[in-house]
């Protein structure tokens, strides 16, 4: 059963990133939306899906087009 929300640790494990990378992305404004529930930080299933789409979109925008040189 897929969770409806993730803790930060669960999100990192599910998306195969380290907790340090999560906070690096957060510092850059690139982490998923986080809800505060009491003292807990929760990432909804929808926020995780939005984050994945945004990251895929960012990658597509940065990918070289046919005929463009690839940066070394």
C-alpha positions in Angstrom: 0.0 0.0 0.0 1.4 3.4 -1.0 1.5 5.9 1.8 -0.6 9.1 1.6 2.2 11.0 3.3 5.9 10.6 4.1 8.1 11.6 6.9 11.3 13.2 5.7 13.2 10.0 6.3 10.5 8.0 4.4 10.5 10.5 1.5 14.3 10.3 1.3 14.3 6.5 1.3 11.4 6.3 -1.3 13.2 8.7 -3.6 16.7 7.3 -3.0 18.2 10.6 -1.8 20.1 11.2 1.5 18.7 13.3 4.2 21.7 15.7 3.6 20.6 16.0 0.0 17.0 16.7 1.1 18.2 19.6 3.2 20.5 20.9 0.5 17.6 20.9 -1.9 15.5 22.6 0.8 18.2 25.3 1.2 18.1 25.9 -2.6 14.3 26.1 -2.6 14.0 22.8 -4.5 12.5 20.4 -1.9 8.9 19.3 -1.9 6.2 21.2 0.0 6.2 20.2 3.7 3.3 20.3 6.1 3.9 20.9 9.8 1.7 18.6 12.0 2.6 19.4 15.6 6.3 18.9 15.7 6.4 16.6 12.7 7.2 17.5 9.1 5.1 15.6 6.6 5.3 15.5 2.8 2.0 14.6 1.2 1.8 12.1 -1.7 0.6 15.0 -4.0 3.6 17.2 -2.9 6.0 14.3 -3.7 4.4 13.8 -7.1 4.6 17.5 -7.8 8.2 17.6 -6.8 9.0 14.7 -9.1 7.3 16.4 -12.0 9.2 19.7 -11.3 12.5 17.9 -11.1 11.8 16.1 -14.4 10.8 19.4 -16.0 14.0 21.1 -14.7 16.0 18.3 -16.2 14.3 18.5 -19.6 14.8 22.2 -19.7 18.5 21.8 -19.0 19.1 18.9 -21.3 21.0 19.7 -24.5 18.9 19.7 -27.7 20.0 17.7 -30.8 23.0 19.4 -32.3 23.9 21.4 -29.2 27.3 20.8 -27.7 27.3 19.0 -24.3 29.1 21.0 -21.6 32.2 19.2 -20.3 
